[in-house]
Amino acid sequence: MKPLLAQIQNLIPTSTFDMFGRESLSWYTSHLPLFKTVGFVLSCIFIALAIFFAIRTGWIALRIDRVRDVILKTNMPKKRSMKIWQKVQTHFYAGDDNSLKLALLEADKVLDEALRLAGFRGESLGDRLKNLDEAKLPNLQDVWEAHKLRNRIVHEADFKLNRNTAERALAVYEQSFKDLGLLD
């Protein structure tokens, strides 16, 4: 008994099968340089777009900074932390409610990144703070309070933040950055 594939091939006229196969193959081989060129151009366009968006979003600069941190054995360069802290202060001095909230969110994010780069384990800043003690971060309890304030900002849509509360929280973050050696 012949295999099923052999039986099916016997049903198809050989000359018709060969004709379509040869025509398809000859058409494909005659257009192969075009396919290669189009594929190459599309690949170049997608690579260029990926590089453009990586540069535009700052992804490459962040990776370069992190590699430099590892090579130079620093946790977070002071230049970068100063730049981010200036951004936080700019938001704070804008004075409106949303800018105050944004300043606290940015400061909390910087502290989270600094602790993560310093090797403290945890999925979130709260987890990392649980792994700290007063010897490593003297104002740990104040940082917890500032972080709780950040959580209220994120989770309570109608949360109102007054300037004095924001100023106290930012002072806590600033002191913690100084304790970690990120600010002078």
Order of alpha helices (4+ residues) and beta strands (2+ residues): alpha-alpha-alpha-alpha-alpha-alpha-alpha-alpha
